[in-house]
Amino acid sequence: MNKILFRLKQIDDELARRKKHDNLSSYNINPVHQKQMMFHKSPHKNRWVFGGNRSGKTECGAVECVYFARGIHPFRKIEDATDGWVVSVSCEVQRDVAQKKILHYLRPHWIEKVVMKSGAQGAPGYGVIDYILVKNIFGTHSKIGFKSCDQGREKFQGTSLNYVWFDEEPPKDIYYECRMRVLDRAGDIFGTMTPLKGLTFIYDEIYLNSKNDKNIWNVQMEWADNPYLDKFEVENLTKNLSADELNSRRYGKFSSAAGLVYPEFDESLHVIEPFSVPIEWYDNISIDPGLNNPLSCHWYAVDFDGNIYVLAEHYLAQKDVEYHSQIIKEISKSLNWHTDSKGRIEALIDSAANMRTLASSMSVAELFYENGILVNTKVCKDVFSGISRIKGYLKSEKGSAKIFIFKNCVNLIREFKSYWWGKNDSPVKQDDHALDELRYYIMSKPVAHIQKGNKSQITLHKEKLYRKIKR
């Protein structure tokens, strides 16, 4: 009996020892940081966290590397050993941040070997690591290699990898070189960074996803998302940072010298999953015409509380009115959109559509009429009033949102994120076609627009269900 008790005590002591060093389990069983979980759950091959300092972004990258190396990713199927790189800005930053986090989440008995670039072999955390061999669940070894951007692009050539983690923003040439490293294995790129360099290529390619790459995904983290930060310290630091510093260092947002027109826009709040909208909510279509420039068209609905929903999008350049009219009809039919007694569709359009050019004997508005789209050119084009009204829908007097955009409307979302003030307190007239026709629509509504009508108990119940889906 004494031998059994002694053996049980040995087992308890070993479990306690392992638990003491098991930071990964603590991370896994305390998923209170919801945006960290969103990052790990994302199925996209190129995913990024834009976060403020101390928002928890670096933890995401380090844990993701350990998941891959061990073959224990909770949301992805890994069937063999993996090789990956951790890319830091410099060797010093690697030592102080990225490799420190990796070692924090690797249990000591998982590490087969640590090869150093500099420093003592017995104290890897105080030197610069070249690579770590990690024991995986397949009975083999995975390799976590460490690189720094100050080595130059040539040091990033030739290797085939399963993943690359960028800890902070890399130079463009190194980013593209690393994308080549994961190509043959259909591997993953992921990055965690605080946007301190302004509107760089990462802003265009990842945050705006200007090429509409379906493999790209991103999320923004701020201090309030991290439940482990001291609230007093957060409040104190917030008071002592400028607006620009708060934008990047707290909220993880990109910024320019001029500032965003719509800083109220929050993708996590205003962009929602599509759901089946009641036909009674259907309201109007709005068009900003274009030939060489894109034509932008969106379908809008309004619930009985006055909330606006942007349901669908058509956004395309270098097509004629006949082509656009056909697509508008097809999308309208798929939505079961309302028509007049002759099957024609009504829409708002920029008043410039009334103008005729030397190339055509008919105006754009007349061409739409001819193709079964009854366009109304009597829209208010006052830019500042329109911007003010849109800001009110993004954040009402009570602090709540009144406009929600289905996530399939990618161009409207992108324009919201890239609409900047320019000279003379005017917005930069660039990539604003969707926002222009949104203004036409918003300005067509009464200031305190609430759709009226007697609502049956069935309708009230349907609204309740739709709101649950929306959340």
N, C-alpha and C positions, 0 to 999 in steps of 0.2 A: 504493500500500500504506500509506504514512504517513497519507494522508487517511482510509483505512478504519480504521486503528488509532486515530487521533484521534477519529473519530466513535464507535467502540466505547467509548472511554474516557469520552466525553461521556455516552453512554447509561448506563454503569456508575455514573458520578457522580450522574446524575439519579435512578437507582433507589436509590442509597444515601441520597440526600437525602430521597426520599419515604419510604424505610423508617424513617429516623430520626424522621419525624413520623407514622408509621403505627401509632398506638397501638391502633386497632381491629383490625388484623391480628394484633397480639400477643395481644389478648384472644381472638380467634377461634381461633387455632392452639394455644392453651394452655388447653384446657377442663378444667383440673385442679380447678376449683371446681365440683363436681358440682351443687350446688344452684342456682348461677347458670344452668347449662345447663337444669335442670328448669324454672326460671322462663321462659326464652326458648322452651322447647319446649311449654309449657302452651298448649292450644288455647282456654282459657277467656277470656271477654271482660272479666272483672273479677278480676284476679289481684294478689296482694299478697305482699310479702316482709316478715316480721317478724324483724328481726335486731338483734343487739347492735351496739354501736359498733365500727367497723372490721371488721365481719364480711364486707364486700363487697357489702352490699345496694344502696348508692347506685350502684355500677358497673352493676348490672342495669338500673336505670331509665334512666340516661344512654345506655347502649348500645342499649336498646330504642328510645329516641327517634331515635337516629341510624339504626338499621335502618329505621324507618318513613320518616324524612325522605329517605333515599337510595333507598328502594324495594328494599333488598337483604336483607330479613329472611330468615335461613336456614331458618326453619320456618313461615313464613306467606306466602301469595301476595298480593303487593301489585301492583296493575295501573295505578296512576296516582299523581299527586302527592298528598301528604298534608299536612294542617294539624293541628297539635297544640299543646297547652299544657304547660308545665312549671310546676307550682304549688308554691311554697315558703311557709314560715311567714311570712317577712318579706323585704324587699328585701335586707337585709344577709345573711341566710342564702342567698338566691338567688345573690348575688354570690360568696359564699365557698364554696358547696357545689355547687348544681345546675348553674349556668351554667359554672362552672369544669370540671366533669366533662364537660359537653356539648362545650365547646371542646377538651378533652383528646382526645376521640374523633373529632372532625371534622377531617379533613385540611384544611390551609389552602386548597388549590385547589378544595375542594368548596364553600367559602363564597362566595356571590355578593355578599351585602350584610349588614351588621350595623347595625341601627338602635338607638340608645341612648336610655334614659330620662335617664341622667345619666352624666357621665364623658367621656373623650376617645374619639373615633371610632377613632383609630389604636391604642388600647390597651383593647379591649373587656373584657378580663379584669379590669381595675381599676375599672370602672364598673358600672352596672346596665343590662343589656340589655333592650330592649323586644321585639325579635324578630330572628331570623336567617333569611335566605333561603338555602336550601341547594340546590345543583344536584343533581338526581336522575338516575337512569339512563334516565328517559323523555324527557330533553331539555328538561324544564321545571324549575320551582322548587317546593320544598316549604317551608313556613313553620313554624318552631319559635318559638312565642310564650312569653313568661315572665310569670307572674302571682304575686302574693303575697297571702296570706290577710288581711293587715292592710289591704288595699284595701277589704274589705267585699264582700258578696255581689253588690251591684249591678254591680260591675265585671266580673262573670263572666256577664253576660246577653248573649243575642242572637247569639252566634257558633255556627256549625256546624263540628264538628271530627271528625277521625278518631281521635284519642286524647288522653288526659290522663294525665300522670304526676304523682302526688302525692309529693313528696319530704318525708317526715314527715307526721304525721297532720293532716288539715284539720278545720275546724269542720264540724258536720253540715250547716248550710245551704249552705255552699260545695260540699261533697261532692255533695249532691243537685242543685245547680245545674249542676255539671260533668257529671253523668250526663245531664242534659237536652241538653247541648251535643253529645254523641256519639250521641244517639238516632236522628236521621234518617239518619245514615251507618252505623248499626249498628257504631259504633266501639268502641274499647277504653278501659277504665279500668285503670290499674295504679298501685300504691303501694309505696313502700319506707320503712319506719319502724322506730324503736325505741320500744316501748310504755312510755312514761314517765308517762302520764296516768291510769293505773289502768284500771278497767273502763268504758270509754267506749262510744259507739255502734258504733265500729269493732270492738270486742271482740264485741259481740252480732251485728252484721250480717255481718262478714267472717270473723273468727276462728272463732266458733261456727257461723256461717251458720245462724242460728236460723230463717230462713225457707226453708231447704233450696233456695236458688237455685242451679240447675245451672250458671249462668254464673260462679259464685264459686269461686275456688281460692286457697289460701295455703300458704306454706312458711315454716318457721322456720330462721334461720341463726344460728350461734354462732361464736365465735372459732376453734374447732377445724375448722370448715368452710373457713376461709380459709387456704390453704397458704402464703400470703406473709407471715403474721404471725410475728414473732420469738418463738420458744417461751419464751425466758427472760423476755421482757417480759410474755407472757401469764401465766406462772407467778407472776411478781412482782405483777402487778396483781390477779390472782385472790386472793392472800393479803391484799390491802389493801382489798377491797371487802366490804361487808356482804352477807348472804344475799339481801336484797331487791334491792340494787344489782346483784349478780351475775345474779339472775333476769332483769332487764330489759336491763342493759348488756352482759352476756356472751351470755346465751341467747336474748334477744329474746322473753321470755315476759311475758304480762300478769300482774299481781299485784294483790291487795287487801291490806288491813291484816291480815286473818285468815289468808290463805294457802290454797293448794289442798290438798284432801284427798289427791289422787293426783298429786303432782309427778313421780312416777316415770313417768307415762304420756307416751310419746313417739310422736306420730302417725307419724313416719317409720319407727319400729321396730315398733310394735304393730299398725298398720293395713296390711293386705296386699291384693293383688289376689286375687279369688276364683279357686279352682282346683277341679278335680274331686276331691273327698274320697272315699277308699275307704269303702264302706258299713260295713266292720268298725270304723271309727273313730266311727261315729254313737253318741251317748251319751244325751242327754236334752234335753227342752224345759223352759223355765222361764217362768212367767207372773206378772206383777204386774197384778191386775185393776183396771179403772177404768171408770167410766161417764161422768161429766163430765170427770174426768181421763183421760189416755190409758191404755189397756191396753197393756202392753209384753210382748212375747213374743220369745224368741230360741231358736235351735236350736244345740246345742253338740255338738262332736265332740272326741275325745281320741285322740292317736296313741299308739304303743307306748312312747314316751319320756315320756308324761305331759303333753305340750304340749296346751293347750286351743285350739280353733278355734271362733270364733263365726261361723256360716255364713249365717244369714238372720235377718230382722227383720220383725215386725209391730208397728206402733206407731200407735194411732189412738184418738181420743176420741169420746164421744157416740154409741157404737154398743152394741147389746145383745149378750148372750152368744151368741145364735144366730148373729148376724152374725160375731162374732169366731171362733166355732167353725168356721164355713164357711171363713173365710180361712186358719185354722190347718191345716185339712184340705187345702186347695188347695196351700199352700206345702209341706206334708209330702209330698204326692203328687209335686210337682215335684222334690223331693229324693230320692224313693224311700225315704222314711223308714220305719222299722220300725213295725209295728202288732201287736196281739195277734191271737189266732185268729179274733176276730170283727171284725177290721178297725178296732179302736178305737186311739186314740193316747194314750200316757201322757205326763204332764207334771207338773212341780212347780208349786205355786201358794202364794201368801201364805195363811197360816192364817186370816187375817181372812175368807177366802172361805167359811168355815163359818158365818158369822153370817147370820141371817135378818133382814130389815127389815120394817117395816109394809107396804111397797109390794109385798112378794112372800111367798108362802107357802113358797118354796124358797130355799135359800141359793145363792150364786154357784157354789159347788162342785157342788151338786146339779144346777144348770142346765147346767154343763159336762158332767157325767155323762150327763144326758139327751140332750145333743147329740154324744155319742160321743167326748168328751175325758175320759179317766180321770185326774183331777187328784189329786195327793198333797199334802195340806195339812200333813204332818208335816215342816215345814222349820224350820231354825234361823234365828231373826231377830235374833240378837245382833249389833248394829251394829258394835261395836268389834272383835269377833273376826272378823267378816266383812271389814271394811276391812283388817285386818292380813293376812288370808289372801290377799285380792286383791293387796295390795302385794307379797306374796311371789311371786305369779305374774307381776306386772309386772316384777319384778327379783328373780331367785332369789339364793341365797347365792353362787353362782358368778358373779353379775353378768349372767346371760343372761335373756332373756324366756322366759316359759312360757305366755303367752297371746297369741293373734293374732286380730285382728278383721277380717273381710272388709269392704272399704270400702263395701259397700252397706248396712251397718248404721249409718246416719248418725246416728241418735238416740242410740245407745249411745256413739258417738264424741263427739258433742256434750256429753253428760252428763259423760263423763270430763273434758272440758276446762273444765267450768263448775261443778264440785262443790267448794264452799268450806266451810271451817270457820266456824262461827258462835259464838254465846255458849256458855259453859260447856263448851268443848271438844267441842261436838257439831256435826255437819254441818248446814248450812242445809237444812231440809226443803222443797226446791223443785226441780222438774225432776230427780227422781232415780228415776223409775219403772223405767228400764232397769237402773240400778245396783242397785236393790233386788232385782230378780229374778236379776241376776248373782250377788249375794250368796247367795241361796237355793241357786243351783246350786253355787257354789264350796263352800259349807258342807256340801253333800251328799256331797262327795268326801272320802276319807281324807286325812289330812295330807300324806302322801307318796304321792299317787295315781299309780300306774303301771299301765296296763292290762296284764293278764297274758295269757299264751297262747303256745303254740308257734307260731313264725313260719316259714313256708316260705321257700325261696329266692326264690320269685316275690314274696311279700309284702315281703321285705327289699329287693328290687330296686325295687318300686313305691314304698316309703317313700323310698328314695334319690332317685328321680325327683321325688317330691312336694316334698322339701326343696329341691331345685334350683329348682323352680318358685316356691316360697315366697320364696326369697332374691331 
